[in-house]
Amino acid sequence: MKELVEVIAKSLVDHPEEVEVIETSKDDAIYIELKVAQEDMGKVIGKQGRIAKSIRTVVKAAASKGDKKVIVDIK
């Protein structure tokens, strides 16, 4: 999951070298924290959060094979 989020985020931003993805696993959930440069935040979130919602939807679809819930947090 980490690699998927990283590839998507790097394709959206102007500063791909500043994209950082941290994946942690707790109980029955996988937490993915996405950090981007401050000036790229709008590109990752999108108008009315549409791009962020799309990223979460793609990640949840990719994780549907497993039993764990995936939570993507953008910071």
The first five atom37 places (N, CA, C, CB, O) and aatype in JSON, in Angstrom:
{
  "aatype": [12, 11, 6, 10, 19, 6, 19, 9, 0, 11, 15, 10, 19, 3, 8, 14, 6, 6, 19, 6, 19, 9, 6, 16, 15, 11, 3, 3, 0, 9, 18, 9, 6, 10, 11, 19, 0, 5, 6, 3, 12, 7, 11, 19, 9, 7, 11, 5, 7, 1, 9, 0, 11, 15, 9, 1, 16, 19, 19, 11, 0, 0, 0, 15, 11, 7, 3, 11, 11, 19, 9, 19, 3, 9, 11],
  "atom_mask": [
    [1, 1, 1, 1, 1],
    [1, 1, 1, 1, 1],
    [1, 1, 1, 1, 1],
    [1, 1, 1, 1, 1],
    [1, 1, 1, 1, 1],
    [1, 1, 1, 1, 1],
    [1, 1, 1, 1, 1],
    [1, 1, 1, 1, 1],
    [1, 1, 1, 1, 1],
    [1, 1, 1, 1, 1],
    [1, 1, 1, 1, 1],
    [1, 1, 1, 1, 1],
    [1, 1, 1, 1, 1],
    [1, 1, 1, 1, 1],
    [1, 1, 1, 1, 1],
    [1, 1, 1, 1, 1],
    [1, 1, 1, 1, 1],
    [1, 1, 1, 1, 1],
    [1, 1, 1, 1, 1],
    [1, 1, 1, 1, 1],
    [1, 1, 1, 1, 1],
    [1, 1, 1, 1, 1],
    [1, 1, 1, 1, 1],
    [1, 1, 1, 1, 1],
    [1, 1, 1, 1, 1],
    [1, 1, 1, 1, 1],
    [1, 1, 1, 1, 1],
    [1, 1, 1, 1, 1],
    [1, 1, 1, 1, 1],
    [1, 1, 1, 1, 1],
    [1, 1, 1, 1, 1],
    [1, 1, 1, 1, 1],
    [1, 1, 1, 1, 1],
    [1, 1, 1, 1, 1],
    [1, 1, 1, 1, 1],
    [1, 1, 1, 1, 1],
    [1, 1, 1, 1, 1],
    [1, 1, 1, 1, 1],
    [1, 1, 1, 1, 1],
    [1, 1, 1, 1, 1],
    [1, 1, 1, 1, 1],
    [1, 1, 1, 0, 1],
    [1, 1, 1, 1, 1],
    [1, 1, 1, 1, 1],
    [1, 1, 1, 1, 1],
    [1, 1, 1, 0, 1],
    [1, 1, 1, 1, 1],
    [1, 1, 1, 1, 1],
    [1, 1, 1, 0, 1],
    [1, 1, 1, 1, 1],
    [1, 1, 1, 1, 1],
    [1, 1, 1, 1, 1],
    [1, 1, 1, 1, 1],
    [1, 1, 1, 1, 1],
    [1, 1, 1, 1, 1],
    [1, 1, 1, 1, 1],
    [1, 1, 1, 1, 1],
    [1, 1, 1, 1, 1],
    [1, 1, 1, 1, 1],
    [1, 1, 1, 1, 1],
    [1, 1, 1, 1, 1],
    [1, 1, 1, 1, 1],
    [1, 1, 1, 1, 1],
    [1, 1, 1, 1, 1],
    [1, 1, 1, 1, 1],
    [1, 1, 1, 0, 1],
    [1, 1, 1, 1, 1],
    [1, 1, 1, 1, 1],
    [1, 1, 1, 1, 1],
    [1, 1, 1, 1, 1],
    [1, 1, 1, 1, 1],
    [1, 1, 1, 1, 1],
    [1, 1, 1, 1, 1],
    [1, 1, 1, 1, 1],
    [1, 1, 1, 1, 1]
  ],
  "atom_positions": [
    [[0.81, -1.2, 0.0], [0.0, 0.0, 0.0], [0.86, 1.26, 0.0], [-0.93, 0.0, 1.2], [0.53, 2.26, -0.65]],
    [[1.95, 1.2, 0.74], [2.83, 2.36, 0.84], [3.33, 2.79, -0.53], [4.02, 2.05, 1.76], [3.33, 3.98, -0.86]],
    [[3.74, 1.83, -1.34], [4.27, 2.14, -2.66], [3.2, 2.74, -3.57], [4.85, 0.9, -3.3], [3.49, 3.65, -4.36]],
    [[1.98, 2.24, -3.46], [0.88, 2.75, -4.27], [0.61, 4.22, -3.96], [-0.39, 1.93, -4.04], [0.5, 5.04, -4.87]],
    [[0.52, 4.56, -2.69], [0.27, 5.95, -2.29], [1.43, 6.84, -2.72], [0.07, 6.05, -0.75], [1.22, 7.97, -3.16]],
    [[2.65, 6.33, -2.59], [3.83, 7.11, -2.96], [3.86, 7.42, -4.46], [5.1, 6.37, -2.55], [4.17, 8.55, -4.85]],
    [[3.54, 6.45, -5.29], [3.53, 6.65, -6.74], [2.45, 7.66, -7.13], [3.3, 5.31, -7.47], [2.7, 8.54, -7.96]],
    [[1.28, 7.53, -6.55], [0.18, 8.46, -6.87], [0.55, 9.88, -6.45], [-1.12, 8.02, -6.17], [0.38, 10.82, -7.22]],
    [[1.06, 10.03, -5.23], [1.39, 11.36, -4.71], [2.51, 12.01, -5.51], [1.79, 11.27, -3.24], [2.43, 13.2, -5.82]],
    [[3.54, 11.25, -5.85], [4.66, 11.83, -6.6], [4.25, 12.28, -7.99], [5.79, 10.81, -6.71], [4.84, 13.2, -8.55]],
    [[3.24, 11.63, -8.56], [2.79, 12.04, -9.89], [1.95, 13.32, -9.84], [1.98, 10.92, -10.54], [1.75, 13.97, -10.87]],
    [[1.44, 13.67, -8.67], [0.58, 14.85, -8.54], [1.33, 16.13, -8.18], [-0.46, 14.59, -7.5], [0.89, 17.22, -8.56]],
    [[2.44, 16.04, -7.46], [3.08, 17.21, -6.87], [4.19, 17.79, -7.73], [3.64, 16.85, -5.52], [4.66, 17.15, -8.68]],
    [[4.61, 19.03, -7.39], [5.72, 19.69, -8.07], [7.06, 19.3, -7.45], [5.54, 21.2, -8.03], [8.1, 19.38, -8.11]],
    [[7.05, 18.9, -6.17], [8.27, 18.53, -5.46], [8.19, 17.07, -5.01], [8.49, 19.46, -4.23], [7.96, 16.8, -3.83]],
    [[8.37, 16.12, -5.94], [8.24, 14.7, -5.59], [9.29, 14.22, -4.59], [8.32, 13.86, -6.83], [9.08, 13.22, -3.9]],
    [[10.41, 14.93, -4.5], [11.45, 14.52, -3.55], [11.04, 14.76, -2.1], [12.74, 15.26, -3.85], [11.65, 14.2, -1.19]],
    [[10.02, 15.57, -1.88], [9.55, 15.87, -0.52], [8.37, 15.0, -0.1], [9.18, 17.33, -0.42], [7.83, 15.18, 0.99]],
    [[7.96, 14.07, -0.95], [6.86, 13.17, -0.6], [7.39, 12.11, 0.36], [6.23, 12.51, -1.87], [8.39, 11.46, 0.1]],
    [[6.68, 11.96, 1.49], [7.07, 10.97, 2.48], [5.83, 10.16, 2.87], [7.72, 11.64, 3.73], [4.79, 10.73, 3.19]],
    [[5.95, 8.85, 2.84], [4.85, 7.96, 3.17], [5.29, 7.05, 4.31], [4.38, 7.13, 1.94], [6.31, 6.37, 4.21]],
    [[4.51, 7.04, 5.4], [4.81, 6.21, 6.56], [3.64, 5.25, 6.76], [5.06, 7.08, 7.85], [2.49, 5.67, 6.86]],
    [[3.96, 3.97, 6.81], [2.93, 2.95, 6.99], [3.11, 2.26, 8.34], [2.98, 1.9, 5.83], [4.19, 1.76, 8.65]],
    [[2.05, 2.25, 9.13], [2.09, 1.55, 10.41], [0.88, 0.63, 10.49], [2.11, 2.54, 11.6], [-0.17, 0.9, 9.89]],
    [[1.04, -0.44, 11.22], [-0.04, -1.42, 11.34], [-0.39, -1.58, 12.81], [0.37, -2.78, 10.72], [0.47, -1.87, 13.64]],
    [[-1.67, -1.39, 13.13], [-2.16, -1.55, 14.49], [-3.44, -2.36, 14.46], [-2.39, -0.17, 15.18], [-4.35, -2.09, 13.67]],
    [[-3.5, -3.36, 15.32], [-4.68, -4.21, 15.45], [-5.13, -4.72, 14.08], [-5.83, -3.43, 16.13], [-4.39, -5.47, 13.43]],
    [[-6.31, -4.33, 13.64], [-6.83, -4.8, 12.36], [-6.89, -3.69, 11.32], [-8.21, -5.4, 12.55], [-7.74, -3.71, 10.43]],
    [[-5.98, -2.71, 11.44], [-5.97, -1.58, 10.51], [-4.54, -1.22, 10.09], [-6.66, -0.36, 11.13], [-3.59, -1.41, 10.85]],
    [[-4.42, -0.7, 8.88], [-3.15, -0.2, 8.37], [-3.31, 1.32, 8.23], [-2.75, -0.87, 6.99], [-4.22, 1.8, 7.56]],
    [[-2.42, 2.05, 8.88], [-2.44, 3.51, 8.82], [-1.35, 3.98, 7.87], [-2.26, 4.13, 10.23], [-0.18, 3.64, 8.04]],
    [[-1.73, 4.77, 6.88], [-0.77, 5.32, 5.92], [-0.8, 6.84, 6.06], [-1.1, 4.87, 4.45], [-1.83, 7.48, 5.85]],
    [[0.35, 7.39, 6.42], [0.47, 8.83, 6.59], [1.24, 9.41, 5.41], [1.16, 9.19, 7.95], [2.38, 9.0, 5.15]],
    [[0.63, 10.34, 4.71], [1.25, 10.96, 3.53], [1.62, 12.4, 3.87], [0.28, 10.92, 2.3], [0.77, 13.2, 4.26]],
    [[2.9, 12.71, 3.71], [3.38, 14.07, 3.95], [3.93, 14.62, 2.64], [4.48, 14.11, 5.06], [4.7, 13.96, 1.95]],
    [[3.51, 15.85, 2.3], [3.99, 16.53, 1.1], [4.41, 17.93, 1.46], [2.9, 16.55, -0.01], [4.13, 18.4, 2.56]],
    [[5.09, 18.61, 0.54], [5.48, 20.0, 0.76], [4.24, 20.87, 0.93], [6.36, 20.51, -0.41], [3.19, 20.57, 0.35]],
    [[4.35, 21.92, 1.7], [3.21, 22.78, 1.99], [2.57, 23.34, 0.72], [3.63, 23.93, 2.9], [1.34, 23.42, 0.63]],
    [[3.38, 23.72, -0.25], [2.83, 24.3, -1.48], [2.17, 23.25, -2.38], [3.93, 25.01, -2.25], [1.45, 23.61, -3.31]],
    [[2.41, 21.97, -2.12], [1.79, 20.89, -2.89], [0.53, 20.34, -2.23], [2.78, 19.78, -3.1], [-0.14, 19.48, -2.81]],
    [[0.21, 20.82, -1.06], [-0.94, 20.29, -0.31], [-2.24, 20.4, -1.1], [-1.07, 21.02, 1.03], [-3.04, 19.47, -1.11]],
    [[-2.45, 21.52, -1.76], [-3.67, 21.73, -2.54], [-3.79, 20.76, -3.71], [0.0, 0.0, 0.0], [-4.9, 20.36, -4.07]],
    [[-2.67, 20.39, -4.29], [-2.71, 19.45, -5.42], [-3.06, 18.04, -4.98], [-1.36, 19.44, -6.14], [-3.69, 17.29, -5.72]],
    [[-2.67, 17.69, -3.76], [-2.96, 16.36, -3.25], [-4.4, 16.28, -2.74], [-1.98, 15.98, -2.14], [-5.04, 15.24, -2.86]],
    [[-4.89, 17.36, -2.16], [-6.25, 17.37, -1.63], [-7.27, 17.61, -2.74], [-6.4, 18.44, -0.52], [-8.3, 16.93, -2.8]],
    [[-7.0, 18.57, -3.61], [-7.91, 18.86, -4.72], [-9.1, 19.71, -4.3], [0.0, 0.0, 0.0], [-9.3, 19.97, -3.11]],
    [[-9.87, 20.14, -5.27], [-11.05, 20.95, -4.99], [-12.07, 20.12, -4.24], [-11.66, 21.52, -6.3], [-12.46, 19.04, -4.69]],
    [[-12.5, 20.63, -3.11], [-13.49, 19.97, -2.24], [-13.03, 18.57, -1.83], [-14.84, 19.89, -2.95], [-13.87, 17.71, -1.53]],
    [[-11.72, 18.33, -1.82], [-11.18, 17.06, -1.35], [-11.36, 15.9, -2.31], [0.0, 0.0, 0.0], [-11.27, 14.75, -1.91]],
    [[-11.61, 16.19, -3.56], [-11.89, 15.13, -4.53], [-10.69, 14.23, -4.79], [-12.35, 15.74, -5.83], [-10.85, 13.01, -4.89]],
    [[-9.51, 14.8, -4.91], [-8.33, 13.98, -5.19], [-7.98, 13.13, -3.97], [-7.12, 14.87, -5.6], [-7.63, 11.96, -4.11]],
    [[-8.06, 13.71, -2.78], [-7.8, 12.95, -1.56], [-8.78, 11.79, -1.43], [-7.89, 13.86, -0.31], [-8.4, 10.68, -1.05]],
    [[-10.03, 12.04, -1.74], [-11.04, 10.98, -1.68], [-10.74, 9.89, -2.71], [-12.45, 11.57, -1.92], [-10.93, 8.71, -2.43]],
    [[-10.29, 10.29, -3.88], [-9.94, 9.32, -4.93], [-8.76, 8.45, -4.52], [-9.63, 10.05, -6.24], [-8.75, 7.25, -4.76]],
    [[-7.75, 9.07, -3.89], [-6.59, 8.31, -3.4], [-7.05, 7.27, -2.38], [-5.53, 9.26, -2.78], [-6.64, 6.12, -2.44]],
    [[-7.89, 7.69, -1.46], [-8.4, 6.76, -0.43], [-9.21, 5.63, -1.06], [-9.27, 7.52, 0.59], [-9.11, 4.48, -0.62]],
    [[-10.0, 5.94, -2.08], [-10.81, 4.93, -2.75], [-9.93, 3.89, -3.46], [-11.76, 5.58, -3.75], [-10.2, 2.69, -3.38]],
    [[-8.89, 4.35, -4.15], [-8.0, 3.44, -4.85], [-7.26, 2.54, -3.85], [-6.99, 4.22, -5.7], [-7.12, 1.34, -4.09]],
    [[-6.8, 3.11, -2.76], [-6.07, 2.33, -1.76], [-7.0, 1.3, -1.1], [-5.46, 3.25, -0.69], [-6.59, 0.16, -0.87]],
    [[-8.21, 1.7, -0.8], [-9.16, 0.75, -0.2], [-9.51, -0.37, -1.17], [-10.45, 1.48, 0.23], [-9.68, -1.52, -0.75]],
    [[-9.6, -0.06, -2.45], [-9.89, -1.09, -3.44], [-8.71, -2.06, -3.55], [-10.18, -0.45, -4.82], [-8.91, -3.27, -3.69]],
    [[-7.5, -1.54, -3.49], [-6.32, -2.4, -3.56], [-6.19, -3.27, -2.32], [-5.05, -1.56, -3.75], [-5.64, -4.37, -2.38]],
    [[-6.68, -2.79, -1.2], [-6.57, -3.52, 0.07], [-7.76, -4.43, 0.33], [-6.42, -2.56, 1.21], [-7.8, -5.1, 1.36]],
    [[-8.69, -4.48, -0.57], [-9.92, -5.25, -0.33], [-9.66, -6.75, -0.25], [-10.92, -4.96, -1.43], [-10.5, -7.49, 0.27]],
    [[-8.53, -7.22, -0.76], [-8.19, -8.64, -0.69], [-7.92, -9.08, 0.74], [-6.98, -8.93, -1.56], [-8.24, -10.21, 1.11]],
    [[-7.34, -8.19, 1.54], [-6.99, -8.53, 2.92], [-8.14, -8.24, 3.88], [0.0, 0.0, 0.0], [-9.17, -7.7, 3.5]],
    [[-7.92, -8.61, 5.12], [-8.93, -8.39, 6.14], [-8.76, -7.06, 6.86], [-8.9, -9.52, 7.13], [-9.61, -6.68, 7.66]],
    [[-7.67, -6.36, 6.59], [-7.39, -5.13, 7.32], [-8.01, -3.91, 6.67], [-5.89, -4.94, 7.45], [-8.13, -3.82, 5.45]],
    [[-8.4, -2.97, 7.52], [-8.93, -1.69, 7.07], [-7.75, -0.76, 6.81], [-9.93, -1.07, 8.13], [-6.77, -0.78, 7.56]],
    [[-7.82, 0.04, 5.77], [-6.73, 0.97, 5.44], [-7.21, 2.39, 5.65], [-6.24, 0.78, 3.98], [-8.27, 2.77, 5.16]],
    [[-6.41, 3.18, 6.38], [-6.74, 4.57, 6.66], [-5.61, 5.42, 6.11], [-6.96, 4.81, 8.2], [-4.45, 5.24, 6.49]],
    [[-5.94, 6.37, 5.21], [-4.94, 7.27, 4.63], [-5.13, 8.64, 5.24], [-5.05, 7.33, 3.07], [-6.21, 9.22, 5.19]],
    [[-4.03, 9.15, 5.84], [-4.04, 10.45, 6.48], [-3.07, 11.36, 5.74], [-3.68, 10.35, 7.99], [-1.9, 11.01, 5.58]],
    [[-3.53, 12.51, 5.29], [-2.69, 13.45, 4.53], [-2.29, 14.6, 5.45], [-3.43, 13.98, 3.26], [-3.15, 15.27, 6.02]],
    [[-0.98, 14.81, 5.57], [-0.48, 15.88, 6.44], [0.46, 16.77, 5.67], [0.23, 15.31, 7.67], [0.99, 17.73, 6.23]]
  ]
}
